[in-house]
């Protein structure tokens, strides 16, 4: 049974930083893309960042480009999202995704985590 478990969310002031982690279990995702999405209250889930299996390719939403960094550790079956210079509009539930289809700036995961709340106060 595949499980993706996110952690690292919380409350932070604008301009601050957080690092999200997502640990996958149930199978290895060494050869799979992984990524992050977010959903703010009253809005649809949106793409944040994705990373190829090797880490050689990454993609970001325009709204987070230059502030967020996605990385992965295949030995730990884990993907990370380093979030710097956080803004109140970054407030959302952040979801981890794994496997699925990743091409260019398009990513659609096959598996999803349960999400972790990130709240940025002004």
The first five atom37 places (N, CA, C, CB, O) and aatype in JSON, in Angstrom:
{
  "aatype": [20, 20, 20, 20, 20, 20, 20, 20, 20, 20, 20, 20, 20, 20, 20, 20, 20, 20, 20, 20, 20, 20, 20, 20, 20, 20, 20, 20, 20, 20, 20, 20, 20, 20, 20, 20, 20, 20, 20, 20, 20, 20, 20, 20, 20, 20, 20, 20, 20, 20, 20, 20, 20, 20, 20, 20, 20, 20, 20, 20, 20, 20, 20, 20, 20, 20, 20, 20, 20, 20, 20, 20, 20, 20, 20, 20, 20, 20, 20, 20, 20, 20, 20, 20, 20, 20, 20, 20, 20, 20, 20, 20, 20, 20, 20, 20, 20, 20, 20, 20, 20, 20, 20, 20, 20, 20, 20, 20, 20, 20, 20, 20, 20, 20, 20, 20, 20, 20, 20, 20, 20, 20],
  "atom_mask": [
    [1, 1, 1, 1, 1],
    [1, 1, 1, 1, 1],
    [1, 1, 1, 1, 1],
    [1, 1, 1, 1, 1],
    [1, 1, 1, 1, 1],
    [1, 1, 1, 1, 1],
    [1, 1, 1, 1, 1],
    [1, 1, 1, 1, 1],
    [1, 1, 1, 1, 1],
    [1, 1, 1, 1, 1],
    [1, 1, 1, 1, 1],
    [1, 1, 1, 1, 1],
    [1, 1, 1, 1, 1],
    [1, 1, 1, 1, 1],
    [1, 1, 1, 1, 1],
    [1, 1, 1, 1, 1],
    [1, 1, 1, 1, 1],
    [1, 1, 1, 1, 1],
    [1, 1, 1, 1, 1],
    [1, 1, 1, 1, 1],
    [1, 1, 1, 1, 1],
    [1, 1, 1, 1, 1],
    [1, 1, 1, 1, 1],
    [1, 1, 1, 1, 1],
    [1, 1, 1, 1, 1],
    [1, 1, 1, 1, 1],
    [1, 1, 1, 1, 1],
    [1, 1, 1, 1, 1],
    [1, 1, 1, 1, 1],
    [1, 1, 1, 1, 1],
    [1, 1, 1, 1, 1],
    [1, 1, 1, 1, 1],
    [1, 1, 1, 1, 1],
    [1, 1, 1, 1, 1],
    [1, 1, 1, 1, 1],
    [1, 1, 1, 1, 1],
    [1, 1, 1, 1, 1],
    [1, 1, 1, 1, 1],
    [1, 1, 1, 1, 1],
    [1, 1, 1, 1, 1],
    [1, 1, 1, 1, 1],
    [1, 1, 1, 1, 1],
    [1, 1, 1, 1, 1],
    [1, 1, 1, 1, 1],
    [1, 1, 1, 1, 1],
    [1, 1, 1, 1, 1],
    [1, 1, 1, 1, 1],
    [1, 1, 1, 1, 1],
    [1, 1, 1, 1, 1],
    [1, 1, 1, 1, 1],
    [1, 1, 1, 1, 1],
    [1, 1, 1, 1, 1],
    [1, 1, 1, 1, 1],
    [1, 1, 1, 1, 1],
    [1, 1, 1, 1, 1],
    [1, 1, 1, 1, 1],
    [1, 1, 1, 1, 1],
    [1, 1, 1, 1, 1],
    [1, 1, 1, 1, 1],
    [1, 1, 1, 1, 1],
    [1, 1, 1, 1, 1],
    [1, 1, 1, 1, 1],
    [1, 1, 1, 1, 1],
    [1, 1, 1, 1, 1],
    [1, 1, 1, 1, 1],
    [1, 1, 1, 1, 1],
    [1, 1, 1, 1, 1],
    [1, 1, 1, 1, 1],
    [1, 1, 1, 1, 1],
    [1, 1, 1, 1, 1],
    [1, 1, 1, 1, 1],
    [1, 1, 1, 1, 1],
    [1, 1, 1, 1, 1],
    [1, 1, 1, 1, 1],
    [1, 1, 1, 1, 1],
    [1, 1, 1, 1, 1],
    [1, 1, 1, 1, 1],
    [1, 1, 1, 1, 1],
    [1, 1, 1, 1, 1],
    [1, 1, 1, 1, 1],
    [1, 1, 1, 1, 1],
    [1, 1, 1, 1, 1],
    [1, 1, 1, 1, 1],
    [1, 1, 1, 1, 1],
    [1, 1, 1, 1, 1],
    [1, 1, 1, 1, 1],
    [1, 1, 1, 1, 1],
    [1, 1, 1, 1, 1],
    [1, 1, 1, 1, 1],
    [1, 1, 1, 1, 1],
    [1, 1, 1, 1, 1],
    [1, 1, 1, 1, 1],
    [1, 1, 1, 1, 1],
    [1, 1, 1, 1, 1],
    [1, 1, 1, 1, 1],
    [1, 1, 1, 1, 1],
    [1, 1, 1, 1, 1],
    [1, 1, 1, 1, 1],
    [1, 1, 1, 1, 1],
    [1, 1, 1, 1, 1],
    [1, 1, 1, 1, 1],
    [1, 1, 1, 1, 1],
    [1, 1, 1, 1, 1],
    [1, 1, 1, 1, 1],
    [1, 1, 1, 1, 1],
    [1, 1, 1, 1, 1],
    [1, 1, 1, 1, 1],
    [1, 1, 1, 1, 1],
    [1, 1, 1, 1, 1],
    [1, 1, 1, 1, 1],
    [1, 1, 1, 1, 1],
    [1, 1, 1, 1, 1],
    [1, 1, 1, 1, 1],
    [1, 1, 1, 1, 1],
    [1, 1, 1, 1, 1],
    [1, 1, 1, 1, 1],
    [1, 1, 1, 1, 1],
    [1, 1, 1, 1, 1],
    [1, 1, 1, 1, 1],
    [1, 1, 1, 1, 1],
    [1, 1, 1, 1, 1],
    [1, 1, 1, 1, 1]
  ],
  "atom_positions": [
    [[0.84, -1.19, 0.0], [0.0, 0.0, 0.0], [0.89, 1.25, 0.0], [-0.96, 0.0, 1.22], [1.71, 1.44, 0.9]],
    [[0.71, 2.08, -1.0], [1.52, 3.29, -1.12], [1.01, 4.36, -0.15], [1.5, 3.81, -2.56], [-0.19, 4.61, -0.06]],
    [[1.93, 4.97, 0.54], [1.6, 6.09, 1.42], [2.59, 7.21, 1.21], [1.58, 5.64, 2.91], [3.8, 6.99, 1.09]],
    [[2.08, 8.42, 1.17], [2.91, 9.62, 1.14], [2.54, 10.45, 2.36], [2.7, 10.44, -0.2], [1.37, 10.8, 2.55]],
    [[3.52, 10.76, 3.18], [3.26, 11.47, 4.42], [4.06, 12.77, 4.43], [3.61, 10.61, 5.65], [5.29, 12.76, 4.44]],
    [[3.33, 13.88, 4.43], [3.97, 15.19, 4.47], [4.19, 15.65, 5.9], [3.12, 16.22, 3.71], [3.47, 15.26, 6.82]],
    [[5.2, 16.48, 6.08], [5.46, 17.1, 7.38], [6.2, 18.42, 7.15], [6.28, 16.16, 8.3], [6.68, 18.7, 6.05]],
    [[6.27, 19.21, 8.22], [7.02, 20.46, 8.15], [6.18, 21.71, 8.01], [7.95, 20.4, 7.03], [6.71, 22.82, 8.03]],
    [[4.88, 21.54, 7.87], [4.02, 22.71, 7.79], [3.9, 23.4, 9.13], [2.64, 22.33, 7.28], [4.35, 22.89, 10.16]],
    [[3.29, 24.58, 9.12], [3.11, 25.32, 10.36], [2.77, 26.76, 10.1], [4.34, 25.23, 11.21], [2.41, 27.15, 8.99]],
    [[2.89, 27.56, 11.16], [2.6, 28.99, 11.09], [3.92, 29.76, 11.07], [1.72, 29.43, 12.3], [4.8, 29.53, 11.89]],
    [[4.04, 30.67, 10.11], [5.26, 31.45, 9.98], [4.89, 32.88, 9.57], [6.24, 30.8, 8.95], [3.87, 33.1, 8.92]],
    [[5.72, 33.82, 9.95], [5.49, 35.21, 9.54], [5.95, 35.44, 8.1], [6.22, 36.18, 10.49], [6.81, 34.73, 7.59]],
    [[5.35, 36.42, 7.48], [5.77, 36.78, 6.13], [7.26, 37.06, 6.1], [4.98, 38.0, 5.63], [7.81, 37.72, 6.99]],
    [[7.91, 36.56, 5.07], [9.35, 36.7, 4.94], [10.12, 35.53, 5.52], [9.79, 37.95, 5.6], [11.33, 35.41, 5.31]],
    [[9.43, 34.68, 6.24], [10.07, 33.54, 6.87], [10.22, 32.35, 5.93], [9.3, 33.12, 8.07], [9.92, 32.43, 4.74]],
    [[10.7, 31.25, 6.5], [10.97, 30.05, 5.71], [10.39, 28.81, 6.39], [12.48, 29.87, 5.51], [10.24, 28.76, 7.61]],
    [[10.08, 27.84, 5.57], [9.68, 26.51, 6.04], [10.25, 25.48, 5.08], [8.13, 26.39, 6.14], [10.49, 25.77, 3.91]],
    [[10.46, 24.27, 5.6], [10.9, 23.18, 4.75], [9.93, 22.02, 4.91], [12.36, 22.74, 5.09], [9.8, 21.45, 5.99]],
    [[9.27, 21.69, 3.82], [8.35, 20.56, 3.84], [9.07, 19.29, 3.41], [7.15, 20.83, 2.92], [9.98, 19.31, 2.58]],
    [[8.65, 18.18, 3.99], [9.17, 16.88, 3.62], [8.01, 15.95, 3.28], [10.04, 16.28, 4.76], [6.91, 16.09, 3.8]],
    [[8.28, 15.02, 2.4], [7.28, 14.01, 2.05], [7.99, 12.68, 1.93], [6.52, 14.38, 0.71], [8.84, 12.49, 1.06]],
    [[7.63, 11.76, 2.82], [8.23, 10.43, 2.81], [7.27, 9.45, 2.18], [8.62, 9.99, 4.24], [6.1, 9.36, 2.57]],
    [[7.76, 8.7, 1.21], [6.95, 7.71, 0.53], [7.26, 6.32, 1.06], [7.18, 7.78, -1.0], [8.4, 6.01, 1.37]],
    [[6.24, 5.5, 1.15], [6.41, 4.12, 1.58], [5.49, 3.22, 0.77], [6.13, 3.96, 3.1], [4.56, 3.69, 0.11]],
    [[5.77, 1.94, 0.82], [4.94, 0.99, 0.09], [5.56, 0.55, -1.22], [3.59, 1.58, -0.16], [5.27, -0.54, -1.72]],
    [[6.4, 1.39, -1.78], [7.16, 1.05, -2.99], [8.22, 2.12, -3.17], [6.22, 0.94, -4.25], [8.14, 3.19, -2.56]],
    [[9.19, 1.85, -3.99], [10.21, 2.84, -4.25], [9.77, 3.77, -5.37], [11.54, 2.16, -4.59], [9.14, 3.33, -6.33]],
    [[10.11, 5.04, -5.24], [9.82, 6.03, -6.27], [11.11, 6.56, -6.89], [8.99, 7.18, -5.69], [11.14, 7.66, -7.44]],
    [[12.16, 5.75, -6.77], [13.47, 6.18, -7.28], [13.4, 6.57, -8.75], [14.49, 5.07, -7.1], [14.09, 7.5, -9.17]],
    [[12.56, 5.88, -9.54], [12.5, 6.12, -10.98], [11.28, 6.95, -11.36], [12.48, 4.81, -11.73], [10.88, 6.97, -12.53]],
    [[10.68, 7.63, -10.37], [9.44, 8.37, -10.62], [9.61, 9.85, -10.32], [8.31, 7.81, -9.77], [10.4, 10.24, -9.46]],
    [[8.87, 10.66, -11.05], [8.8, 12.07, -10.71], [8.06, 12.25, -9.38], [8.11, 12.87, -11.84], [7.25, 11.4, -9.0]],
    [[8.33, 13.33, -8.71], [7.61, 13.69, -7.49], [7.39, 15.19, -7.51], [8.4, 13.26, -6.2], [8.06, 15.93, -8.23]],
    [[6.43, 15.64, -6.7], [6.16, 17.07, -6.74], [5.27, 17.54, -5.62], [5.54, 17.43, -8.05], [4.86, 16.78, -4.75]],
    [[4.98, 18.84, -5.68], [4.15, 19.49, -4.67], [3.04, 20.3, -5.33], [5.01, 20.4, -3.75], [3.22, 20.93, -6.38]],
    [[1.89, 20.26, -4.69], [0.75, 21.07, -5.08], [0.24, 21.78, -3.83], [-0.37, 20.21, -5.74], [0.64, 21.45, -2.72]],
    [[-0.64, 22.74, -4.0], [-1.26, 23.39, -2.85], [-2.69, 23.79, -3.16], [-0.46, 24.62, -2.43], [-3.07, 23.98, -4.31]],
    [[-3.46, 23.9, -2.09], [-4.86, 24.31, -2.23], [-5.21, 25.28, -1.13], [-5.8, 23.09, -2.2], [-5.19, 24.94, 0.05]],
    [[-5.54, 26.48, -1.54], [-5.97, 27.51, -0.59], [-7.49, 27.42, -0.42], [-5.55, 28.93, -1.08], [-8.18, 26.89, -1.29]],
    [[-8.01, 27.93, 0.68], [-9.46, 27.88, 0.92], [-10.24, 28.51, -0.22], [-9.82, 28.59, 2.23], [-9.95, 29.64, -0.64]],
    [[-11.23, 27.79, -0.72], [-12.07, 28.31, -1.78], [-11.46, 28.28, -3.17], [-12.45, 29.67, -1.46], [-12.05, 28.78, -4.13]],
    [[-10.27, 27.7, -3.27], [-9.59, 27.66, -4.57], [-9.3, 26.23, -4.99], [-8.29, 28.48, -4.53], [-9.34, 25.31, -4.17]],
    [[-9.0, 26.04, -6.27], [-8.64, 24.72, -6.75], [-7.19, 24.4, -6.39], [-8.86, 24.64, -8.27], [-6.37, 25.29, -6.15]],
    [[-6.91, 23.11, -6.37], [-5.54, 22.67, -6.14], [-4.68, 23.13, -7.31], [-5.47, 21.14, -5.97], [-5.08, 23.0, -8.46]],
    [[-3.48, 23.66, -7.0], [-2.61, 24.15, -8.05], [-1.21, 23.57, -7.94], [-2.56, 25.66, -8.0], [-0.74, 23.22, -6.85]],
    [[-0.56, 23.49, -9.07], [0.8, 22.99, -9.14], [1.76, 23.97, -8.48], [1.2, 22.73, -10.6], [1.63, 25.19, -8.64]],
    [[2.74, 23.44, -7.74], [3.77, 24.27, -7.13], [5.14, 23.95, -7.73], [3.8, 24.06, -5.59], [5.82, 24.84, -8.24]],
    [[5.54, 22.68, -7.67], [6.86, 22.31, -8.16], [6.9, 20.81, -8.43], [7.97, 22.71, -7.14], [6.13, 20.04, -7.86]],
    [[7.81, 20.41, -9.33], [8.0, 19.0, -9.62], [9.47, 18.75, -9.89], [7.15, 18.56, -10.83], [10.23, 19.66, -10.24]],
    [[9.87, 17.49, -9.72], [11.25, 17.11, -9.92], [11.3, 15.74, -10.57], [12.02, 17.11, -8.57], [10.53, 14.85, -10.23]],
    [[12.2, 15.58, -11.51], [12.34, 14.3, -12.2], [12.99, 13.26, -11.29], [13.16, 14.46, -13.48], [13.46, 13.61, -10.21]],
    [[13.01, 12.02, -11.71], [13.51, 10.95, -10.86], [14.96, 11.16, -10.47], [13.35, 9.62, -11.55], [15.37, 10.8, -9.36]],
    [[15.75, 11.72, -11.36], [17.17, 11.91, -11.09], [17.45, 13.24, -10.38], [17.96, 11.84, -12.39], [18.53, 13.45, -9.83]],
    [[16.47, 14.13, -10.41], [16.69, 15.47, -9.88], [17.26, 16.43, -10.89], [17.6, 15.4, -8.71], [17.45, 17.61, -10.59]],
    [[17.53, 15.95, -12.08], [18.16, 16.78, -13.1], [17.21, 17.83, -13.66], [18.68, 15.93, -14.21], [17.64, 18.89, -14.11]],
    [[15.92, 17.53, -13.62], [14.93, 18.46, -14.15], [13.98, 18.88, -13.04], [14.15, 17.84, -15.32], [13.5, 18.05, -12.27]],
    [[13.71, 20.18, -12.97], [12.74, 20.71, -12.01], [11.84, 21.72, -12.71], [13.46, 21.36, -10.79], [12.23, 22.33, -13.71]],
    [[10.65, 21.88, -12.18], [9.7, 22.86, -12.71], [9.03, 23.57, -11.55], [8.64, 22.19, -13.64], [8.84, 22.99, -10.48]],
    [[8.69, 24.83, -11.77], [8.06, 25.62, -10.72], [6.92, 26.46, -11.29], [9.09, 26.52, -10.02], [6.95, 26.88, -12.44]],
    [[5.93, 26.68, -10.45], [4.9, 27.66, -10.79], [5.54, 29.04, -10.79], [3.7, 27.58, -9.81], [6.47, 29.3, -10.02]],
    [[5.04, 29.91, -11.63], [5.59, 31.27, -11.7], [5.52, 31.97, -10.34], [4.84, 32.1, -12.75], [6.4, 32.76, -10.0]],
    [[4.49, 31.68, -9.59], [4.27, 32.37, -8.32], [5.3, 32.03, -7.26], [2.91, 32.06, -7.81], [5.44, 32.76, -6.28]],
    [[6.03, 30.92, -7.43], [7.01, 30.51, -6.41], [8.43, 30.48, -6.96], [6.64, 29.14, -5.87], [9.38, 30.28, -6.2]],
    [[8.58, 30.68, -8.26], [9.9, 30.64, -8.89], [10.84, 31.62, -8.18], [9.79, 30.99, -10.4], [10.5, 32.78, -7.96]],
    [[12.02, 31.13, -7.83], [13.01, 31.97, -7.16], [12.88, 32.01, -5.66], [12.91, 33.34, -7.68], [13.79, 32.48, -4.97]],
    [[11.78, 31.52, -5.12], [11.57, 31.51, -3.67], [11.55, 30.09, -3.11], [10.28, 32.21, -3.32], [12.0, 29.85, -1.99]],
    [[11.01, 29.15, -3.89], [10.9, 27.76, -3.46], [11.91, 26.9, -4.22], [9.45, 27.23, -3.67], [12.24, 27.17, -5.37]],
    [[12.38, 25.86, -3.53], [13.3, 24.92, -4.15], [12.86, 23.49, -3.83], [14.75, 25.16, -3.67], [12.68, 23.14, -2.67]],
    [[12.7, 22.69, -4.87], [12.34, 21.29, -4.68], [13.6, 20.44, -4.81], [11.26, 20.84, -5.71], [14.46, 20.72, -5.65]],
    [[13.69, 19.41, -3.98], [14.82, 18.49, -4.05], [14.34, 17.12, -3.59], [16.02, 18.99, -3.17], [13.21, 16.97, -3.11]],
    [[15.19, 16.12, -3.75], [14.8, 14.77, -3.36], [16.02, 13.98, -2.91], [14.1, 14.05, -4.51], [17.15, 14.27, -3.28]],
    [[15.73, 12.97, -2.1], [16.75, 12.02, -1.65], [16.18, 10.63, -1.93], [17.11, 12.21, -0.11], [15.35, 10.13, -1.18]],
    [[16.63, 10.03, -3.01], [16.07, 8.74, -3.42], [16.4, 7.63, -2.44], [16.58, 8.36, -4.79], [15.65, 6.66, -2.33]],
    [[17.5, 7.75, -1.74], [17.84, 6.73, -0.74], [16.83, 6.72, 0.4], [19.25, 6.98, -0.19], [16.62, 5.69, 1.05]],
    [[16.21, 7.87, 0.63], [15.22, 7.98, 1.7], [13.79, 8.02, 1.17], [15.48, 9.23, 2.52], [12.84, 8.16, 1.93]],
    [[13.64, 7.88, -0.15], [12.3, 7.92, -0.76], [11.56, 9.18, -0.34], [11.49, 6.66, -0.36], [10.37, 9.14, -0.01]],
    [[12.27, 10.3, -0.34], [11.75, 11.55, 0.21], [11.94, 12.7, -0.77], [12.44, 11.87, 1.55], [12.96, 12.8, -1.45]],
    [[10.93, 13.57, -0.82], [11.03, 14.8, -1.58], [10.84, 15.97, -0.62], [9.98, 14.84, -2.75], [10.08, 15.87, 0.35]],
    [[11.53, 17.06, -0.89], [11.5, 18.23, -0.03], [11.04, 19.46, -0.8], [12.88, 18.48, 0.59], [11.14, 19.53, -2.02]],
    [[10.52, 20.43, -0.04], [10.21, 21.73, -0.62], [10.71, 22.79, 0.35], [8.67, 21.89, -0.92], [10.12, 22.99, 1.42]],
    [[11.78, 23.45, -0.02], [12.3, 24.57, 0.77], [11.59, 25.83, 0.33], [13.85, 24.72, 0.62], [11.66, 26.21, -0.84]],
    [[10.91, 26.48, 1.26], [10.13, 27.66, 0.96], [10.71, 28.86, 1.69], [8.64, 27.46, 1.34], [10.71, 28.91, 2.92]],
    [[11.2, 29.81, 0.94], [11.78, 31.03, 1.49], [10.95, 32.25, 1.1], [13.23, 31.21, 1.02], [10.13, 32.18, 0.18]],
    [[11.17, 33.34, 1.79], [10.47, 34.6, 1.5], [8.97, 34.37, 1.38], [11.02, 35.23, 0.2], [8.33, 34.83, 0.43]],
    [[8.43, 33.67, 2.35], [7.01, 33.32, 2.3], [6.11, 34.55, 2.37], [6.67, 32.37, 3.43], [6.42, 35.54, 3.03]],
    [[4.99, 34.45, 1.66], [4.02, 35.52, 1.6], [2.67, 35.01, 2.12], [3.88, 36.07, 0.15], [2.42, 33.81, 2.1]],
    [[1.81, 35.9, 2.57], [0.48, 35.46, 3.03], [-0.27, 34.67, 1.96], [-0.36, 36.68, 3.46], [-1.04, 33.76, 2.28]],
    [[-0.06, 34.99, 0.71], [-0.75, 34.28, -0.37], [-0.22, 32.86, -0.58], [-0.62, 35.05, -1.67], [-0.78, 32.1, -1.38]],
    [[0.84, 32.49, 0.11], [1.33, 31.11, 0.08], [0.56, 30.22, 1.04], [2.82, 31.07, 0.41], [0.75, 29.0, 1.05]],
    [[-0.3, 30.81, 1.85], [-1.1, 30.04, 2.79], [-1.99, 29.05, 2.07], [-1.96, 30.98, 3.65], [-2.77, 29.42, 1.19]],
    [[-1.85, 27.77, 2.44], [-2.59, 26.71, 1.77], [-2.27, 25.38, 2.44], [-2.25, 26.65, 0.25], [-1.38, 25.29, 3.28]],
    [[-3.01, 24.36, 2.06], [-2.62, 22.99, 2.38], [-1.73, 22.52, 1.24], [-3.89, 22.04, 2.57], [-2.09, 22.6, 0.07]],
    [[-0.56, 22.02, 1.6], [0.42, 21.57, 0.62], [0.38, 20.05, 0.53], [1.84, 22.07, 0.98], [0.46, 19.35, 1.54]],
    [[0.28, 19.56, -0.7], [0.17, 18.13, -0.96], [1.38, 17.63, -1.75], [-1.12, 17.82, -1.71], [1.87, 18.29, -2.66]],
    [[1.83, 16.47, -1.37], [2.9, 15.78, -2.08], [2.28, 14.85, -3.11], [3.82, 15.0, -1.09], [1.23, 14.25, -2.87]],
    [[2.95, 14.74, -4.24], [2.52, 13.8, -5.27], [3.7, 12.97, -5.74], [1.87, 14.55, -6.45], [4.85, 13.41, -5.67]],
    [[3.4, 11.76, -6.23], [4.46, 10.89, -6.71], [4.01, 10.08, -7.92], [4.92, 9.95, -5.6], [2.83, 9.81, -8.12]],
    [[5.02, 9.73, -8.73], [4.77, 8.95, -9.94], [3.85, 9.74, -10.88], [4.14, 7.57, -9.58], [3.75, 10.95, -10.74]],
    [[3.21, 9.09, -11.8], [2.33, 9.78, -12.73], [3.08, 10.32, -13.93], [1.62, 10.91, -12.03], [4.09, 9.75, -14.33]],
    [[2.59, 11.4, -14.5], [3.13, 11.95, -15.73], [3.77, 13.32, -15.5], [2.03, 12.05, -16.79], [3.12, 14.23, -14.99]],
    [[5.03, 13.45, -15.89], [5.75, 14.7, -15.74], [6.43, 15.03, -17.06], [6.79, 14.63, -14.58], [7.24, 14.25, -17.56]],
    [[6.08, 16.18, -17.6], [6.66, 16.61, -18.86], [6.7, 18.13, -18.91], [5.87, 16.06, -20.06], [5.66, 18.78, -18.87]],
    [[7.89, 18.69, -19.0], [8.01, 20.15, -19.02], [7.5, 20.75, -17.74], [7.27, 20.74, -20.22], [8.0, 20.43, -16.66]],
    [[6.5, 21.61, -17.85], [5.93, 22.23, -16.66], [4.63, 21.54, -16.24], [5.68, 23.71, -16.92], [3.92, 22.02, -15.35]],
    [[4.33, 20.42, -16.88], [3.1, 19.69, -16.57], [3.41, 18.49, -15.69], [2.39, 19.24, -17.86], [4.3, 17.69, -16.0]],
    [[2.67, 18.36, -14.59], [2.84, 17.2, -13.74], [1.5, 16.78, -13.18], [3.84, 17.49, -12.6], [0.77, 17.59, -12.6]],
    [[1.18, 15.51, -13.36], [-0.02, 14.93, -12.79], [0.37, 13.65, -12.05], [-1.08, 14.64, -13.9], [0.68, 12.64, -12.67]],
    [[0.34, 13.71, -10.71], [0.76, 12.54, -9.92], [-0.26, 11.39, -9.99], [0.96, 12.95, -8.47], [-1.44, 11.58, -10.27]],
    [[0.26, 10.21, -9.72], [-0.61, 9.04, -9.58], [-0.99, 8.81, -8.12], [0.07, 7.79, -10.14], [-2.02, 8.2, -7.82]],
    [[-0.15, 9.29, -7.21], [-0.39, 9.12, -5.79], [-0.31, 10.48, -5.09], [0.63, 8.13, -5.18], [0.45, 11.38, -5.48]],
    [[-1.13, 10.59, -4.03], [-1.19, 11.84, -3.28], [-1.04, 11.61, -1.79], [-2.5, 12.55, -3.55], [-1.45, 10.58, -1.27]],
    [[-0.44, 12.59, -1.11], [-0.42, 12.58, 0.33], [-1.67, 13.25, 0.88], [0.83, 13.28, 0.85], [-2.54, 13.69, 0.14]],
    [[-1.74, 13.31, 2.22], [-2.92, 13.87, 2.87], [-2.81, 15.38, 3.08], [-3.13, 13.19, 4.2], [-3.81, 16.04, 3.38]],
    [[-1.64, 15.91, 2.92], [-1.47, 17.36, 3.01], [-0.96, 17.84, 4.35], [-2.76, 18.03, 2.72], [-1.15, 17.2, 5.38]],
    [[-0.3, 19.0, 4.31], [0.17, 19.66, 5.52], [-0.14, 21.15, 5.39], [1.71, 19.42, 5.74], [0.06, 21.75, 4.34]],
    [[-0.64, 21.73, 6.47], [-1.08, 23.13, 6.44], [0.11, 24.07, 6.59], [-2.11, 23.4, 7.54], [0.95, 23.91, 7.47]],
    [[0.16, 25.05, 5.72], [1.12, 26.15, 5.82], [0.33, 27.44, 5.94], [2.1, 26.19, 4.58], [-0.5, 27.76, 5.09]],
    [[0.6, 28.19, 7.0], [-0.07, 29.47, 7.21], [0.97, 30.56, 7.36], [-1.0, 29.42, 8.46], [1.87, 30.47, 8.21]],
    [[0.85, 31.58, 6.55], [1.8, 32.7, 6.57], [1.05, 33.95, 7.02], [2.46, 32.92, 5.16], [0.12, 34.41, 6.37]],
    [[1.48, 34.48, 8.16], [0.81, 35.67, 8.7], [1.51, 36.94, 8.2], [0.81, 35.63, 10.25], [2.71, 36.96, 7.94]],
    [[0.71, 37.99, 8.08], [1.27, 39.25, 7.56], [1.77, 40.13, 8.7], [0.22, 40.01, 6.74], [2.26, 41.23, 8.45]]
  ]
}
